[in-house]
């Protein structure tokens, strides 16, 4: 059974840091791209960052470059998103996703909730 479970969401002040985690089970991740999406109320889901599980290549949407860092633990099958210099506009539900077809920026731009595997999300709220 495939399961992606996010954790780490919280209410934070602007400028602070937060780390999200996503534990993944039931997938042979070497063939997958894994990443983070977010959706704010009234807005479309947005690809934030992704990583090729085997090669470790990383990709970021422009608004988080230099502030967010994606990483993974191959042993624990856990994906992380280290978020720094948080802004109120980072407020959203953050989702972890995995897919074998899309890679790199295609993963961030084209993967939708009907493809791949998704977690249930973790809420990040940033106050000004």
N, C-alpha and C positions, 0 to 999 in steps of 0.2 A: 504494500500500500504506500503510495506516494504521499508525503506530508512535508509541507513547508510551514514553519512556525516562527513568526517574528516576535521579538521582544525588545524592550529598552525604551519604548516611547515614553515621553514625559512632558510636563509643563516646564518650560525653561524661559529664562530671561534672554533677551537679545544680547548677542556677544558671547554667550556661553557655548560649551561644547557638550555633545551627547553622542553615545555610540549605540547603534542599533545592531541587533543580532538576528540571524535567521538560521535555524537548524533544519537540515534537510535530510530526509530519509526516503528509502525506496527508489532511488535513482543512482545509476552509474554515472557519476558527474563528469568523468573525463571527457565525455562527448558533448557536454552542455556549456552554454553560456548562462550565467546566473547574474541577476541584477536587482536593482531597486527602482520602483516606480512610486509616484505619489499622486494623491488626488485631494485637492482642496475643495471645500463646499462650493458648488456651482461651477466648477471648472472641470475640464477634461483631465483624464489620467495622463501623467507626464513621466517619460523615462528619465531617471535621474543619473544612474550610473550602472555599468555592468562590467563583468570580468569573464574572460574565457577560463574555465576552471582548470584546464590542463596547462595552457601556456601562460596564464596570468596577465594577458594584455587587458588594459583597463580603458574605459571610455566614460566620459562625463558630459552631461549637458552643460551648456555655457554658464548658466546661472550659478552652478556650484563648483566650477573649476577653481582650484586653489583653496577651497574651503572644506570640501568633502573628500574623503579617501575611502575607496572600497578595497576590501581584502578578503581572503578566505583562508580557512584552516582545513587543509586536505585530510588531516587525520580525524578531526571532529566533524567533518562535513558541515561546517558552519560558515556562513557569510556574514561579513560585518560592513557597516557603514559608519565611519567616524566623521561626525559633523562638527565643524568648528565655525566660529564667528556667526552663530545662528542669527537669522533675521526673521522678523514677523512673517514675511512672505514665504518662509520655509514651512509654515504651519500647514499640515496636511496629514492624511492617513498615508502611511508608508507601507508599501507592499513588496514582498520578495517574490521573484519569479524565476523560472528556469525553462529554457527551451533548447532543443537540439538543432532546429533549423536556422533560426536567425542568429546572426553574429554581429558584434560590434555595434555601430550606430544603427544598423537595421534593427537590431534587438530593441534599442531604445525608441525607435521611431515607428516600428511596424507591429510589434507584439501587442496583441489585445487580449482581453480577458477570456476570449474563446479559444486561444491557442496556448500551448505550453502548460506549465503548472504554476499555481499561485498560492500564496498564503492568505490568511484572513486579514492581515494588516495590523499595524500598531500606530497609535495616534501620537503625533508630535505637535505640540502647541508652543509657539514662541511669542512671548509678550514683550512689548516695547518698553 
